[in-house]
Amino acid sequence: MEPTKNSPLTLPMAIVIAGVLIAGAIFLRGSGRTDAQADKPAVQFPPSLGAITLRPVEAARDHIRGNPDADIMFVEFSDTECPFCKRFHGVMHQLIDEYGKSGKVAWVYRQYPIVQLHPKAPKEAEALECAAELGGNEKFWDYLDRLMALINSNDSFDLANLPRIAVEISLNEGLFTDCLASGRQRIRVQSDIEDGTAAGVQGTPYSILVLKTPISEKSRQTILALMEQFRDQNGDLPVRFSLDGLRIGLSGALPYQSIKATVAALLK
């Protein structure tokens, strides 16, 4: 395109426009606001505050270790082939050993196998649900503990060993094998996955702390300070708080001392 010729009005008009811009800049500087601040709403929620949708914990349906009426229900979404989940499994054991006996904290396990990363994980999740079907809550946790002890993560586990674990924890091998082969527990596993996705799970382990009473502002600030050391390269913290103060989302295999300090802040 051929450029247009200079108009006789170009220079005077430029002077006028420059004057307007300078005056506007002086006005904004005098008011203590920048252009970016002027575009922001008057009230903003902190980035860690938002909606957390979660299916309620039910003793008749969920796998619960500890008091079903605990003050803090630690709902963990996990993938059995995830190495971080294997590490976090030990952290949760420590937590229950310390706080479970008092009935203050309980551990709820929900399935979140990430098939794109771990193709064997969905079948292992079904095996866990078959253990629960045949032996109830106790055998579910026995099976999970044994599986986590044997597994080396990242799909290195031989699925042929799944019935052997059932035998080790005194389940009927034939009934277990039939359950696993039928695929009838896929619906249950998929239901947990959908629940986790709705809750905001983007990786495992992901935990949601369900509280009986809303978190205080003091406790919230304490937890934010505890999580500051885990701020990622994008500036995000591994913690979210629901708008009603009754749920807290925690991302990743956080170390025990940080989890313990979080629980202690909530129980004050």
C-alpha positions, -999 to 999 in steps of 0.1 A, spaced: 0 0 0 13 34 -9 17 57 22 -5 87 24 11 122 20 17 144 51 -12 167 58 -6 203 69 -27 195 100 -4 166 110 21 186 132 -5 208 150 -27 178 157 2 158 170 11 186 195 -25 186 207 -27 149 212 7 148 230 -6 175 254 -37 155 262 -16 124 269 7 142 292 -21 158 311 -38 124 315 -5 109 328 -1 137 353 -37 133 365 -33 95 370 0 100 388 -15 126 410 -44 102 419 -19 74 429 -33 50 402 -17 35 372 -35 27 339 -34 -10 349 -49 -3 383 -76 18 367 -88 -12 348 -90 -35 379 -123 -40 398 -126 -23 432 -129 -57 450 -109 -88 441 -108 -123 456 -73 -136 462 -63 -162 435 -65 -190 460 -102 -185 466 -128 -201 444 -155 -228 441 -146 -264 450 -173 -288 439 -171 -322 457 -195 -351 462 -202 -354 499 -184 -380 519 -207 -410 527 -197 -438 551 -218 -462 531 -200 -455 498 -166 -441 505 -134 -458 516 -127 -441 550 -98 -448 573 -106 -433 607 -136 -416 622 -164 -411 596 -174 -380 616 -140 -365 619 -135 -327 620 -112 -329 590 -119 -354 562 -88 -357 540 -103 -367 506 -73 -379 484 -76 -384 447 -49 -409 437 -34 -429 409 -17 -461 421 10 -459 394 19 -423 403 53 -422 421 42 -390 439 11 -408 451 32 -437 465 53 -412 484 21 -394 497 6 -427 508 33 -428 535 26 -392 545 -11 -400 549 -2 -430 571 18 -407 593 -10 -383 596 -35 -409 605 -11 -425 630 -9 -391 647 -44 -377 644 -66 -407 636 -68 -421 671 -83 -389 685 -110 -390 658 -100 -355 646 -88 -365 611 -99 -392 587 -86 -403 553 -109 -408 523 -95 -425 492 -110 -418 458 -97 -432 424 -81 -410 398 -61 -432 375 -46 -411 347 -47 -435 318 -28 -413 294 3 -416 317 -4 -449 334 -23 -475 313 -22 -501 341 -36 -478 367 -74 -482 358 -72 -520 362 -55 -516 395 -82 -491 406 -108 -518 396 -88 -543 417 -91 -521 447 -129 -518 442 -132 -556 439 -113 -559 472 -139 -536 487 -168 -555 471 -156 -588 486 -142 -577 519 -156 -542 527 -137 -512 539 -111 -531 559 -100 -552 529 -99 -522 506 -73 -506 528 -54 -538 533 -53 -542 495 -42 -506 489 -14 -508 515 -1 -540 500 -3 -527 464 15 -495 473 42 -515 490 48 -537 460 44 -512 432 74 -494 417 53 -468 398 51 -458 362 35 -490 349 63 -514 360 39 -536 380 27 -569 366 -11 -570 366 -9 -608 369 0 -602 406 -33 -585 414 -51 -618 423 -21 -628 444 -25 -597 466 -61 -607 471 -50 -641 484 -24 -624 507 -51 -604 524 -74 -635 527 -98 -628 499 -113 -656 478 -91 -657 446 -118 -671 424 -143 -644 433 -118 -617 430 -106 -629 396 -142 -630 384 -149 -595 397 -118 -582 380 -125 -599 347 -161 -587 346 -151 -551 346 -181 -542 367 -161 -518 389 -153 -495 360 -184 -475 366 -173 -469 402 -138 -459 391 -152 -436 364 -176 -420 389 -146 -411 412 -127 -397 382 -157 -375 373 -160 -363 409 -123 -354 409 -124 -335 376 -154 -315 389 -134 -307 420 -105 -293 400 -81 -322 400 -54 -317 373 -28 -341 386 -22 -366 414 -21 -368 443 -48 -341 449 -64 -337 483 -95 -318 495 -99 -312 532 -136 -312 541 -142 -292 573 -170 -293 598 -167 -256 605 -156 -228 582 -119 -219 583 -110 -188 602 -92 -160 585 -62 -165 608 -59 -201 599 -62 -193 562 -34 -168 565 -13 -193 584 -18 -220 557 -10 -195 529 22 -187 547 30 -224 550 25 -230 513 45 -200 502 77 -222 499 59 -243 473 49 -215 450 55 -227 414 72 -210 385 39 -194 374 35 -179 408 7 -202 419 3 -218 453 -7 -254 458 -37 -245 479 -72 -233 472 -100 -223 496 -137 -227 488 -159 -196 490 -178 -210 520 -146 -219 539 -155 -256 542 -132 -271 517 -94 -267 511 -77 -281 480 -40 -292 482 -20 -301 451 8 -326 451 28 -348 474 34 -322 501 58 -332 529 45 -345 562 56 -315 582 37 -291 560 6 -313 561 9 -317 599 12 -279 603 -18 -274 581 -39 -297 602 -27 -282 634 -37 -247 622 -72 -260 614 -76 -277 647 -68 -246 668 
